[in-house]
Amino acid sequence: MSYAVPPTRTAAVVRQLRNEIVTGELPPGTLIKDAELASRLGVSITPIREAIAQLSVEGLIDIAPNRTRHVTQVTQKNALELIDVMSVLACAGFEWGSTISPTPTST
């Protein structure tokens, strides 16, 4: 029997928030409040803050200089830039994967 190892709380929060942003449940411009999210998702503030930092790196949440956080407004330009980045990463992954030699099998 196999089962998936449950993700860390931070990983679970990242996955949940990413899904809410991508599906539009959290529309662009939505103010992100740590305490409200922690209460709604049933976790402490720490995984919320770590998830927000991760989603900021991914470009899904904007963190302003005064530390307010909002769901990113995705523009056509941003989307096209992301497609370019994804293409480069896909090619790099393919090249990396093709350089790995298969493990020899014993007979």
N, C-alpha and C positions, 0 to 999 in steps of 0.2 A: 504494500500500500504506500502511495506517495502523497504528500501533502505540501502545500506551499507554506514556507516559513512566514509567519506574520511580520509585516514591516514594522520598523520602529514607529513610534508615535509621530515623529517628524515626517517620515516618509508617507505615512497615512494621511497626514494633514496636507502635505504637498500634493499628493494624488487627488484628494478631495477638492482642494481649492483650485488646482489646475483644471479639473473637470468642470467645476462651477464657472470658471472664467471662460473656458472654451465653449461651453454650452450656452453661455449668456445669462445663466442664473445670477452671476455677479457681472452686471454690464459694465462697459468701459466708463471710467470716471467714478465708480463706486468707492467711497471712503472705506478703508480697511481699519477696523478697530480691534486691537488685540483682545481686550477683555470680552467683547461681544462674541468674537470667533471662538475663544477658549470656552466660553459658556455654552455656545451652540454645539460645538464639537466634543465637549466633555473632556478636554485636556487642559493642562496648565498653560501659562503664558509662554514658557520656554519653547515648546515645539512650534507654537504659533509664530514666534519671532524667527526661529530657524527656518521655517517654511517660507515666510515672507522674504527672507534674505535669499533663499534659493530661487523663488519665483521672480525676484527682482533681477537676479543674474540671467534668468531665462527670458527676461524682457516682458513678463506678464504683469508685473507690478512696478509702478514708478514710486520711488522714494524721493520726496522733495527735501530741499535743504533744511526746512524746519521740521523734518522727520514725519510729516504726514505721508500716508501711503494711499495710493489710488490704483484701481485696476487700469492698466495701460490702454490708451486709445490706439487701436491698431489701424494704421493708415495703409493705403495701397503701397506706398513707398516702403514702409516697414515690412509688409508681407513679402514684397519682392526681394528685399534684402535677406529675409529669413530663408527664402527659397534658394538664393545663391549660397548661403552658408550651409544649408542642408545638402546641397549638391556637392560642395567641396568635402563635407564630412563623409558623405556616402562613398565618394571616390577614394578618399583616404582609407576608409574602412575596408573597401574592396581590395585595395592594394596591400594593406596590412594582412588581410586574411589570405591573400594569394601567396604571400611569402612564407607562411607557416607550413613547414613540411609535416605530412601526416605521421602519426605515431606508428612505428613498425609493429606489426603483429607477430606473435610467436606461433609457430606451428608445432 
